[in-house]
Amino acid sequence: MIYLLIVLYALLMGAAAIIKRRDLQLSLTTANLLGSLALLCTPFHPFFLLFGLIVLLGCALYNGYVLQGHIHLLHVLVRCVLSLCLYFSYTLL
């Protein structure tokens, strides 16, 4: 079940990066896709989960700044909680 949630999260974040690619810098879009790809590689090694979540969290911070001109604290808090839930659910299973 946790793999399904990780894959769903990765696909949604990758799709969001592709949809917003015209508004984002190429490096930011690439980083978003790299983080999503890392999450999809989680079954091969647990390091990919941690790497992907950290990259996507960093991208979320910078995306907020680029797209909105400032960082939304609530958005970052929700992403942190979601990332921690995914990480601990995966590591404890």
C-alpha positions, 0 to 999 in steps of 0.5 A, a space after each residue: 500500500 505504501 508503494 502505491 502512495 509513493 508512486 502516486 505522489 511521484 506521478 502527481 509531482 512529476 505531472 505538476 512539474 510538466 504542467 507548470 514547465 513554462 512558468 518554471 526555470 528549466 533547472 527547477 523543472 528538471 529537479 522536480 522530475 529528478 525527485 519524482 524519478 527518485 521516488 519511483 526508484 524507491 523499490 530498488 534502494 531506500 536511499 531513493 525515497 529520502 533523496 526524492 523527498 528532500 529534492 521535492 521539498 526543496 523544489 516546493 520551497 523554490 517553486 513557491 518563491 518563483 510562482 508566487 513571489 513568496 513561500 507559503 508556510 502552510 504549503 511547506 508544512 503540509 508537504 513536510 508532514 506528507 513527506 515525513 508520513 511517507 518516509 516513516 511509513 516506508 521505513 517502519 514497514 
